[in-house]
Amino acid sequence: MVKHIVTFKLTGTPSERLDVATRFKNALDALPEQIDVLKSIEVGINQNPAESWDVVLTAIVDKMEEVEIYAKHPAHVAAASLLAGHKADRACVDYEL
């Protein structure tokens, strides 16, 4: 199994960032029903105002090659497009369990 962990820092006011993060979370939460290789996904929106990162996701697939299948799937691409113009930074770690 592979864990794909990504965190995002967004631009805008706190309320704008929360709105974008919420729409992004809702789109990502629907992905396991749409992408066969995606075993599960957990999405969290930061609630600690002392921290500067806004969203974190943990997706689980069976094999490292499936991370790319997930990333290129049209449903994932559509979800990621919700961050267009709002993404300040992104960090990712993929590792096998």
ROGU-421215 format. One line per field, with one value per residue (C-alpha): x, y, z negated. Coordinates in nm, 3 decimals, padded with zeros to 5 digits, always signed. Layout:
// ROGU-421215
c1 c(X,...)
c2 c(Y,...)
c3 c(Z,...)
END
This chain:
// ROGU-421215
c1 c(+00.000,+00.107,+00.016,+00.004,+00.009,-00.026,-00.060,-00.161,-00.111,-00.375,-00.390,-00.657,-00.830,-00.905,-01.267,-01.168,-00.917,-01.178,-01.429,-01.179,-01.060,-01.418,-01.508,-01.182,-01.245,-01.597,-01.469,-01.190,-01.421,-01.623,-01.323,-01.316,-01.648,-01.509,-01.150,-01.108,-00.745,-00.821,-00.881,-00.953,-00.895,-00.901,-00.906,-00.854,-00.892,-00.658,-00.834,-00.523,-00.484,-00.120,-00.035,-00.006,-00.099,-00.467,-00.547,-00.397,-00.502,-00.402,-00.491,-00.425,-00.363,-00.218,+00.094,+00.316,+00.219,-00.142,-00.058,-00.012,-00.334,-00.518,-00.347,-00.437,-00.796,-01.043,-01.231,-00.908,-00.804,-01.143,-01.105,-00.751,-00.871,-01.070,-00.736,-00.651,-00.550,-00.559,-00.260,+00.041,+00.237,+00.213,+00.416,+00.385,+00.522,+00.448,+00.561,+00.497,+00.358)
c2 c(+00.000,+00.356,+00.669,+00.988,+01.287,+01.640,+01.972,+02.305,+02.665,+02.891,+03.261,+03.512,+03.622,+03.364,+03.341,+03.307,+03.035,+02.850,+02.867,+02.729,+02.463,+02.351,+02.321,+02.134,+01.896,+01.818,+01.737,+01.515,+01.331,+01.212,+01.063,+00.707,+00.639,+00.767,+00.637,+00.260,+00.263,+00.501,+00.288,+00.583,+00.954,+01.170,+01.547,+01.792,+02.169,+02.340,+02.486,+02.618,+02.990,+02.979,+02.754,+02.869,+02.551,+02.522,+02.172,+01.825,+01.506,+01.146,+00.914,+00.540,+00.327,-00.022,+00.052,+00.353,+00.347,+00.407,+00.747,+00.868,+00.701,+00.879,+01.211,+01.199,+01.082,+01.343,+01.358,+01.437,+01.691,+01.863,+01.870,+02.009,+02.282,+02.429,+02.553,+02.746,+03.098,+03.013,+02.782,+02.948,+02.630,+02.251,+01.978,+01.603,+01.278,+00.933,+00.629,+00.256,+00.094)
c3 c(+00.000,+00.068,-00.125,+00.080,-00.155,-00.019,-00.196,-00.046,-00.141,+00.015,+00.095,-00.001,-00.316,-00.584,-00.470,-00.103,-00.191,-00.397,-00.111,+00.142,-00.104,-00.174,+00.194,+00.258,-00.035,+00.086,+00.435,+00.300,+00.060,+00.362,+00.545,+00.401,+00.573,+00.903,+00.913,+00.890,+00.772,+00.484,+00.175,-00.054,-00.102,-00.413,-00.379,-00.662,-00.676,-00.922,-01.225,-01.399,-01.318,-01.431,-01.133,-00.771,-00.579,-00.490,-00.365,-00.399,-00.226,-00.271,+00.017,+00.017,+00.324,+00.360,+00.569,+00.637,+01.007,+00.904,+00.759,+01.117,+01.231,+00.949,+01.026,+01.397,+01.352,+01.486,+01.154,+00.967,+01.230,+01.190,+00.810,+00.836,+01.072,+00.782,+00.647,+00.964,+00.869,+00.497,+00.445,+00.284,+00.215,+00.221,+00.054,+00.114,-00.026,+00.118,-00.077,-00.087,-00.399)
END
